[in-house]
């Protein structure tokens, strides 16, 4: 069973490497988000957000270089996700007073 799964993973990574890297980045972001949820350490949240922003940037660059059949929908979804992510970060920072620690006098 593990050999078949490993073969499928290798095949997927060979057929479309950018999508494979994006998937790995999003899985790592999910893991860091879970670590942040349980440990409440902002470093995990920053790592999670950086992986998500990196994956979104990779998706936008991939679609700009080699457009797919659904380029418009993919770009719109990526930009909407980025906007929602930034809004969520802003709400979190405002709620917790995160930025006040660094910009207070």
N, CA, C and O of each residue as an XYZ file, in Angstrom:
420
protein
N       0.820     -1.184      0.000
C       0.000      0.000      0.000
C       0.876      1.265      0.000
O       0.601      2.203     -0.749
N       1.925      1.299      0.831
C       2.789      2.463      0.887
C       3.556      2.643     -0.416
O       3.802      3.772     -0.841
N       3.936      1.535     -1.053
C       4.674      1.655     -2.310
C       3.809      2.274     -3.393
O       4.289      3.092     -4.178
N       2.548      1.895     -3.445
C       1.636      2.454     -4.435
C       1.422      3.945     -4.183
O       1.408      4.733     -5.129
N       1.258      4.337     -2.933
C       1.095      5.752     -2.601
C       2.348      6.548     -2.929
O       2.265      7.668     -3.434
N       3.513      5.967     -2.640
C       4.778      6.640     -2.943
C       4.942      6.808     -4.450
O       5.370      7.863     -4.918
N       4.597      5.753     -5.219
C       4.684      5.848     -6.683
C       3.765      6.943     -7.218
O       4.151      7.703     -8.106
N       2.552      7.022     -6.678
C       1.621      8.075     -7.104
C       2.156      9.458     -6.781
O       2.009     10.382     -7.582
N       2.773      9.613     -5.622
C       3.349     10.894     -5.233
C       4.491     11.295     -6.164
O       4.587     12.453     -6.569
N       5.348     10.345     -6.500
C       6.451     10.618     -7.429
C       5.913     10.960     -8.807
O       6.428     11.860     -9.469
N       4.881     10.249     -9.243
C       4.290     10.512    -10.557
C       3.674     11.905    -10.615
O       3.847     12.624    -11.599
N       2.966     12.280     -9.577
C       2.355     13.613     -9.534
C       3.429     14.695     -9.539
O       3.293     15.708    -10.224
N       4.511     14.475     -8.763
C       5.566     15.490     -8.706
C       6.312     15.607    -10.024
O       6.852     16.671    -10.328
N       6.357     14.554    -10.805
C       7.026     14.614    -12.101
C       6.143     15.241    -13.169
O       6.642     15.936    -14.055
N       4.836     15.004    -13.096
C       3.931     15.519    -14.123
C       3.705     17.031    -13.998
O       3.643     17.736    -15.005
N       3.584     17.524    -12.767
C       3.319     18.946    -12.576
C       4.025     19.438    -11.310
O       3.396     19.582    -10.262
N       5.336     19.695    -11.411
C       6.098     20.095    -10.226
C       5.594     21.357     -9.522
O       5.579     21.378     -8.291
N       5.176     22.422    -10.244
C       4.711     23.614     -9.516
C       3.492     23.339     -8.634
O       3.423     23.828     -7.507
N       2.539     22.569     -9.133
C       1.369     22.256     -8.327
C       1.742     21.371     -7.144
O       1.142     21.486     -6.075
N       2.712     20.500     -7.318
C       3.167     19.662     -6.213
C       3.789     20.523     -5.111
O       3.511     20.325     -3.928
N       4.630     21.477     -5.506
C       5.267     22.371     -4.526
C       4.209     23.219     -3.824
O       4.278     23.418     -2.611
N       3.243     23.714     -4.570
C       2.165     24.497     -3.963
C       1.380     23.664     -2.963
O       1.012     24.155     -1.896
N       1.125     22.418     -3.300
C       0.423     21.527     -2.375
C       1.213     21.269     -1.107
O       0.651     21.250     -0.011
N       2.524     21.068     -1.255
C       3.385     20.866     -0.077
C       3.398     22.121      0.787
O       3.344     22.038      2.014
N       3.471     23.283      0.144
C       3.471     24.537      0.906
C       2.166     24.706      1.681
O       2.182     25.142      2.832
N       1.047     24.367      1.065
C      -0.235     24.501      1.756
C      -0.378     23.475      2.874
O      -0.988     23.776      3.900
N       0.167     22.269      2.703
C       0.150     21.281      3.788
C       1.008     21.741      4.967
O       0.621     21.573      6.123
N       2.172     22.321      4.671
C       3.012     22.870      5.738
C       2.310     24.041      6.436
O       2.404     24.187      7.655
N       1.617     24.860      5.670
C       0.869     25.967      6.272
C      -0.209     25.432      7.204
O      -0.430     25.987      8.280
N      -0.875     24.365      6.803
C      -1.892     23.755      7.650
C      -1.283     23.208      8.936
O      -1.870     23.343     10.009
N      -0.117     22.597      8.831
C       0.559     22.063     10.017
C       0.969     23.191     10.965
O       0.790     23.074     12.177
N       1.514     24.278     10.426
C       1.905     25.405     11.273
C       0.692     26.099     11.879
O       0.764     26.611     12.996
N      -0.417     26.121     11.151
C      -1.637     26.707     11.694
C      -2.132     25.877     12.883
O      -2.579     26.430     13.887
N      -2.052     24.565     12.764
C      -2.423     23.703     13.880
C      -1.496     23.884     15.068
O      -1.945     23.901     16.214
N      -0.203     24.019     14.799
C       0.757     24.246     15.882
C       0.479     25.582     16.569
O       0.565     25.679     17.793
N       0.148     26.605     15.794
C      -0.171     27.901     16.388
C      -1.434     27.810     17.233
O      -1.504     28.410     18.306
N      -2.433     27.066     16.761
C      -3.699     26.949     17.485
C      -3.486     26.338     18.867
O      -4.100     26.769     19.842
N      -2.621     25.338     18.947
C      -2.413     24.666     20.225
C      -1.377     25.357     21.108
O      -1.505     25.331     22.332
N      -0.359     25.971     20.519
C       0.717     26.562     21.313
C       0.597     28.073     21.479
O       1.249     28.640     22.356
N      -0.216     28.738     20.667
C      -0.434     30.182     20.719
C       0.875     30.976     20.672
O       1.051     31.949     21.406
N       1.780     30.547     19.803
C       3.039     31.248     19.584
C       2.956     31.922     18.216
O       2.718     31.250     17.213
N       3.147     33.232     18.165
C       2.976     33.971     16.916
C       3.935     33.541     15.813
O       3.657     33.755     14.633
N       5.061     32.937     16.186
C       6.010     32.489     15.160
C       5.382     31.448     14.234
O       5.633     31.456     13.029
N       4.569     30.557     14.791
C       3.895     29.562     13.963
C       2.882     30.223     13.032
O       2.708     29.798     11.890
N       2.225     31.253     13.522
C       1.266     31.970     12.687
C       1.980     32.679     11.538
O       1.492     32.670     10.408
N       3.113     33.281     11.815
C       3.878     33.967     10.767
C       4.360     32.964      9.724
O       4.302     33.244      8.526
N       4.837     31.798     10.165
C       5.262     30.771      9.207
C       4.090     30.288      8.372
O       4.223     30.097      7.163
N       2.948     30.090      9.005
C       1.749     29.667      8.282
C       1.379     30.685      7.215
O       1.126     30.324      6.066
N       1.347     31.951      7.593
C       0.980     33.003      6.648
C       1.991     33.130      5.514
O       1.615     33.382      4.370
N       3.270     32.956      5.829
C       4.272     33.085      4.767
C       4.158     31.943      3.764
O       4.347     32.158      2.566
N       3.854     30.741      4.226
C       3.653     29.637      3.285
C       2.417     29.866      2.426
O       2.428     29.562      1.233
N       1.358     30.395      3.015
C       0.142     30.651      2.238
C       0.387     31.735      1.191
O      -0.015     31.583      0.037
N       1.038     32.815      1.580
C       1.341     33.896      0.626
C       2.266     33.372     -0.474
O       2.098     33.725     -1.641
N       3.231     32.540     -0.114
C       4.124     31.947     -1.111
C       3.385     31.061     -2.100
O       3.657     31.096     -3.300
N       2.451     30.267     -1.593
C       1.670     29.403     -2.480
C       0.794     30.233     -3.415
O       0.676     29.919     -4.599
N       0.183     31.286     -2.890
C      -0.644     32.154     -3.731
C       0.212     32.834     -4.798
O      -0.199     32.927     -5.954
N       1.389     33.306     -4.420
C       2.289     33.931     -5.397
C       2.712     32.926     -6.459
O       2.787     33.264     -7.640
N       2.988     31.701     -6.047
C       3.377     30.667     -7.003
C       2.244     30.358     -7.980
O       2.475     30.169     -9.174
N       1.027     30.309     -7.463
C      -0.133     30.056     -8.332
C      -0.290     31.182     -9.350
O      -0.515     30.928    -10.533
N      -0.172     32.425     -8.888
C      -0.329     33.565     -9.808
C       0.777     33.593    -10.856
O       0.507     33.889    -12.020
N       2.006     33.295    -10.474
C       3.116     33.278    -11.438
C       2.935     32.134    -12.425
O       3.149     32.307    -13.625
N       2.541     30.966    -11.925
C       2.332     29.814    -12.817
C       1.256     30.111    -13.843
O       1.401     29.773    -15.018
N       0.173     30.746    -13.401
C      -0.906     31.076    -14.331
C      -0.502     32.180    -15.303
O      -1.019     32.230    -16.419
N       0.397     33.053    -14.912
C       0.859     34.107    -15.825
C       1.785     33.535    -16.896
O       1.763     33.976    -18.045
N       2.601     32.545    -16.510
C       3.555     31.971    -17.458
C       2.879     30.987    -18.407
O       3.044     31.071    -19.624
N       2.114     30.049    -17.837
C       1.426     29.045    -18.650
C      -0.048     29.027    -18.276
O      -0.456     28.275    -17.390
N      -0.848     29.847    -18.943
C      -2.276     29.912    -18.607
C      -2.971     28.566    -18.834
O      -2.693     27.856    -19.800
N      -3.872     28.242    -17.922
C      -4.657     27.018    -18.058
C      -6.017     27.374    -18.644
O      -6.266     28.522    -19.010
N      -6.887     26.386    -18.727
C      -8.213     26.616    -19.291
C      -9.065     27.505    -18.382
O      -9.995     28.165    -18.847
N      -8.748     27.518    -17.099
C      -9.541     28.278    -16.127
C      -8.706     29.378    -15.472
O      -8.805     29.591    -14.263
N      -7.902     30.065    -16.243
C      -6.978     31.067    -15.706
C      -7.705     32.167    -14.949
O      -7.287     32.542    -13.853
N      -8.770     32.682    -15.506
C      -9.486     33.786    -14.855
C     -10.020     33.374    -13.483
O      -9.883     34.128    -12.519
N     -10.625     32.192    -13.383
C     -11.167     31.725    -12.109
C     -10.055     31.460    -11.090
O     -10.199     31.765     -9.906
N      -8.963     30.897    -11.559
C      -7.848     30.595    -10.650
C      -7.235     31.882    -10.117
O      -6.969     31.992     -8.920
N      -7.007     32.854    -10.991
C      -6.441     34.133    -10.544
C      -7.383     34.850     -9.581
O      -6.948     35.392     -8.565
N      -8.668     34.851     -9.903
C      -9.647     35.498     -9.037
C      -9.683     34.828     -7.658
O      -9.723     35.510     -6.633
N      -9.669     33.508     -7.639
C      -9.676     32.779     -6.370
C      -8.409     33.058     -5.568
O      -8.477     33.247     -4.354
N      -7.261     33.087     -6.227
C      -6.000     33.355     -5.531
C      -5.984     34.771     -4.957
O      -5.577     34.969     -3.812
N      -6.421     35.752     -5.737
C      -6.434     37.132     -5.245
C      -7.461     37.324     -4.138
O      -7.211     38.056     -3.181
N      -8.613     36.672     -4.258
C      -9.621     36.745     -3.206
C      -9.102     36.100     -1.925
O      -9.324     36.620     -0.832
N      -8.417     34.979     -2.057
C      -7.824     34.320     -0.885
C      -6.779     35.208     -0.226
O      -6.715     35.290      1.001
N      -5.968     35.866     -1.028
C      -4.957     36.771     -0.487
C      -5.611     37.941      0.243
O      -5.160     38.329      1.320
N      -6.659     38.496     -0.330
C      -7.379     39.594      0.326
C      -8.009     39.162      1.645
O      -7.914     39.871      2.647
N      -8.650     37.998      1.642
C      -9.241     37.489      2.888
C      -8.178     37.192      3.934
O      -8.389     37.429      5.124
N      -7.046     36.678      3.496
C      -5.948     36.399      4.421
C      -5.446     37.682      5.065
O      -5.246     37.729      6.279
N      -5.241     38.716      4.269
C      -4.758     39.983      4.804
C      -5.798     40.619      5.731
O      -5.440     41.201      6.756
N      -7.074     40.511      5.378
C      -8.123     41.043      6.258
C      -8.143     40.283      7.583
O      -8.290     40.887      8.645
N      -7.997     38.969      7.522
C      -7.959     38.170      8.744
C      -6.777     38.518      9.623
O      -6.905     38.581     10.846
N      -5.632     38.743      9.011
C      -4.441     39.140      9.773
C      -4.679     40.506     10.422
O      -4.306     40.719     11.576
N      -5.290     41.420      9.691
C      -5.583     42.736     10.252
C      -6.538     42.660     11.432
O      -6.334     43.329     12.445
N      -7.587     41.840     11.304
C      -8.527     41.673     12.416
C      -7.860     41.030     13.622
O      -8.112     41.426     14.760
N      -7.011     40.039     13.375
C      -6.306     39.385     14.480
C      -5.373     40.361     15.183
O      -5.318     40.403     16.413
N      -4.640     41.148     14.396
C      -3.706     42.108     14.981
C      -4.458     43.175     15.771
O      -3.999     43.595     16.833
N      -5.609     43.618     15.263
C      -6.382     44.631     15.976
C      -6.980     44.055     17.260
O      -7.006     44.729     18.290
N      -7.453     42.827     17.201
C      -8.086     42.195     18.360
C      -7.082     41.929     19.477
O      -7.386     42.146     20.650
N      -5.907     41.466     19.124
C      -4.925     41.095     20.134
C      -4.001     42.241     20.514
O      -3.234     42.122     21.469
N      -4.062     43.345     19.785
C      -3.150     44.452     20.061
C      -1.724     44.105     19.676
O      -0.774     44.638     20.248
N      -1.574     43.212     18.709
C      -0.257     42.721     18.319
C       0.656     43.841     17.859
O       1.822     43.888     18.253
N       0.143     44.751     17.025
C       0.991     45.812     16.490
C       1.311     46.864     17.540
O       2.323     47.557     17.431
N       0.470     46.993     18.546
C       0.703     47.982     19.592
C       1.979     47.733     20.374
O       2.599     48.667     20.882
N       2.364     46.477     20.469
C       3.599     46.142     21.189
C       4.834     46.688     20.485
O       5.839     46.990     21.128
N       4.757     46.812     19.183
C       5.932     47.202     18.419
C       5.926     48.670     18.022
O       6.987     49.239     17.766
N       4.757     49.295     17.967
C       4.685     50.667     17.521
C       4.280     51.633     18.628
O       4.026     52.807     18.355
N       4.215     51.167     19.853
C       3.866     52.068     20.951
C       5.071     52.905     21.351
O       6.216     52.548     21.073
N       4.801     53.984     21.985
C       5.889     54.892     22.343
C       6.478     54.522     23.637
O       7.411     55.177     24.100
